[in-house]
Amino acid sequence: MGISELSLSGRTGEIKRKMTMKKEEIKNRILVVDDEVDICEILRFNLENEGYVVDTANSAEDALNKLSDEHQLILLDVMMGGMSGFQMAEKLRKREKKIPIIFLTAKSGENDLLTGFSIGADDYISKPFSIKEVLARVKAVLKRASQNEEQSRQEELTFEGLKINRTTKQVTLDEMQVLLTKKEFEILLLLVGNPSTVFTRGEILDRIWKDDGYVLERTVDVHITRLRKKLGHYGHHIMNRSGYGYCFTIHA
């Protein structure tokens, strides 16, 4: 399935939060980008001594080729021949890459700082820098990113290419937004949030329609039909258990 935030698995398809391994149990991978080879090697040596996995690149162009989903942080020089660090960061943000970036720069003017932060910098380190400062800032940025990731996992249910955001009330299929009515969204959230659990039509009415007065059970069937259609090839995961009700299953 290859799910990053939440996975639908386990006994009878039960949803579980996929903790992916605690951060203490994995080595964070860092990409160091600087056109000065000596700086790259100094940073690699000290970061690896702290337990990080480090890759280096001596140009922004090379860095873009080396960057992968395994990297959790980029240490990025601003002033390089060819593409600058600012330009590389802009490219990443346009691709909606949310990887944290710490800029390394000899330019510490206010305008430069504002430029960096405006294109998504998470921190700034001025050259010449102390290794202790670099290590402290790397640790702080990674910790903050981890906390943001955990918050995102709590806000979002994910099954393969289907994503349901509890906070924004949005649903996407393979990165394309799907427009659902309020009731359709609530039904989907109920079923996906309780995979393999069969809900009778009466139970769905009680949970979703609540105080809406008298509503026919047939209303549930109509909404399920519309919901399945909007979910495309994911629609068949909403199963009708004849004589019982509806459930969401990963084994459709």
ABEGO torsion letter per residue (X at the ends): XGBAABBBBEBGGBBBBBAGEBAAABBBBBBBBBABAAAAAAAAAAAAAAGBBBBBBABAAAAAAABBAABABBBBBABBBEBBAAAAAAAAAAAGBABBBBBBBABABAAAAAAAAAAGBABBBBOBBBAAAAAAAAAAAAAAAAAAAAAAAAABBBBEABBBBAAAGBBBBGGBBBBBBAAAAAAAAAAAABBGBBBBAAAAAAAAAEAAEBBBAAAAAAAAAAAAAAAEAAAAABBBBBGAEBBBBAAX
